[in-house]
Amino acid sequence: MCVCVLYFAQSADLTGSGGGVCAVPTPISSQDLWTLLLRRHPRLGAAASRGAGGASAVRCLGDHLLTLEDGDEVAVVPPLSGG
């Protein structure tokens, strides 16, 4: 099954892409999805090591079981900061 992964802000910079299609098994845990995305774009790990980017979003969500449908969109959005 294929989902569309969209990268925003720092995650787009680190992947060099605004997004693309990714084959994923279903159901998949949010942590397993993040691991799959890290395999495709290892530079995303730099964001995780600094506590920024999609890894923080996954941590905020916890490790939930996701049931994705073919054609679903998954967004990797770094946390926003500021005043």
Secondary structure, 3 states (H helix, E strand, C coil): CEEEEEECCHHHHHHCCCEEEEECCCCEEHHHHHHHHHHHCCCHHHHHHCCCCHHHHHHHHCCCEECCCCCCEEEECCCCCCC
